[in-house]
Amino acid sequence: MQRCPEPELMNAQDQVLAYANADFSSGDHSVIERLSELIDQSCHAFPAASLILDLGCGPGNISERLAVRWPLCDVIGVDGAPSMIDTANQRLTGFNPSIQNLEYLLFDLSLCCLDDMSQISGASVIVSNSLLHHLHQPQRLWTLVKHLGGPNALMLHRDLRRPSNEQDVDALCDRHVSHAPPVLQRDFRASLLAAFTADEVREQLEEAGLGQFIVKEIGDRYLEVSGWW
C-alpha cells in the first residue's frame, strides 16, 4: 500500500483540544520506561544537567513525564504548531507548576535553518513520538538528530507503521479508536496511511549514515528506532 502523506503540523483547535484531553498515558508511560531501560543499558555517562529534547512534543504529554522522571536534567519540548506550544505552556503553568526543568520552544522542524537551532544542540537524549510520519521529507528528522545530538547521544523515536492494505487499516481503527472522538478517529486513520514501514525507515537511516540504529516493530501498529549517535 502506497504512503499517503498528511499535513505536517497539527494546529487546528479541535485537534489541539482532542490531543490535550485524550488519555495516552499507557503509550506515554511505555516510551518513558523504554528510555529508562536504554539509559540503564548504556555504557555512556548521563550526568546531571544533561539536555533532553522531545521533538514534536505536541501538548507536552511526554515532555512532562521526562521532566518528572529526570528532574536534574533540562527538558525542552519542541513543536512547530503554535497552538500545541500554547497548550503545553498552559498545562505547565496551570497544572504542573512544580516542574521547573521544562520549557517549550516553537520550531517548525521542516523549515528551520539548522543554525537557528543552536540553543538546543548538544542534547544527551533526543526523543520523538509520532513525529516521523508527519514529515514530508523524513530525512529531515535524521539530519536534525545528528545536528542536535551531543557525543554519544541516545536516540529513541517511536511511531506508527504503515499496514500493508486497507483491510488492515480498517481493523486497526476498529480495534484502537472505535470509541474515540471523531477527530482522533480521523487522524489515526490518516496517520496509519502516512506512516512508514520498518524497512523504509531502515533505508532512511542507512542513507543518513545512521545504520547503527536499531529498528524494530512493536505490537500491531508501532515501530521503534533506538541507538546512540
Secondary structure, DSSP 8 states (H G I E B T S, - for coil): -------S----HHHHHHHHHS--HHHHHHHHHHHHHHHHH-SS---TT-EEEEET-TTSHHHHHHHHHSTTSEEEEEES-HHHHHHHHHHHHHT-TT--SEEEEE--TTT--GGGGGGG-SEEEEEEES-GGG-SSTHHHHHHHHHHEEEEEEEEEEEEB--SSHHHHHHHHHHHSTTS-HHHHHHHHHHHHH-B-HHHHHHHHHHHT-TTSEEEEETTTEEEEEEE-
